[in-house]
Amino acid sequence: MSRISTVSPQDATGHTAELFARIKAGTGRVPNLYLAIGTHAPDALETALALDAVIGKSSLSKQDIETIRLVVSEVSGCDYCLAAHMIIGKIAGLAPDAMRAVRAGAVSGDDRRDALAHFVRTLVTTHGSIETHEYQRVRDAGFTERQVIEIALVMSGITFTNLVNRINDTALDFPRAD
């Protein structure tokens, strides 16, 4: 049972009802995370959805985006986001073994993905400015300066949902990640 109370999509009113209807139209349901955010902070939910739309238009591939989300969620310990993004990662074309490898900080068999995962893990687990060689490693793997900024943007979005889920202990409505 989650800690933060929610309204059901059919009982929502106003801006919250509009957001829930939009989410349900796109995905067939309103995930528990969005119920918690939208019930109490519809503007925050709208901002999170807008951020996801911007991320979707970024120059990063869907596989890159899901790699970032999986690494951040693994380091954060967010079971909800791990469950959701293992499914979304599979839809994006990531193999289950590759997803488990990037979560574990192991070699996935794709040098570019491994450099991305290492870069993200470094950013999440260290403080202060990163070492020049860490930045250069991700650039040498083929990520542009624009993409480095977009990596930070994806990290900021998943950090928000990780935090909400950790506070809320959001009930899983996706199969648990292995």
ZIQUI-V234105 format. One record per run of one state. SS is the DSSP state (alpha for helix, beta for strand, coil for the rest). FROM is the first residue (numbers start at 1). TO is the last residue. If there is no record, write none. Layout:
((SS	FROM	TO) (SS	FROM	TO))
This chain:
((coil	1	8) (alpha	9	11) (coil	12	13) (alpha	14	27) (coil	28	31) (alpha	32	40) (coil	41	41) (alpha	42	56) (coil	57	61) (alpha	62	76) (coil	77	78) (alpha	79	91) (coil	92	95) (alpha	96	104) (coil	105	110) (alpha	111	125) (coil	126	131) (alpha	132	140) (coil	141	144) (alpha	145	168) (coil	169	178))
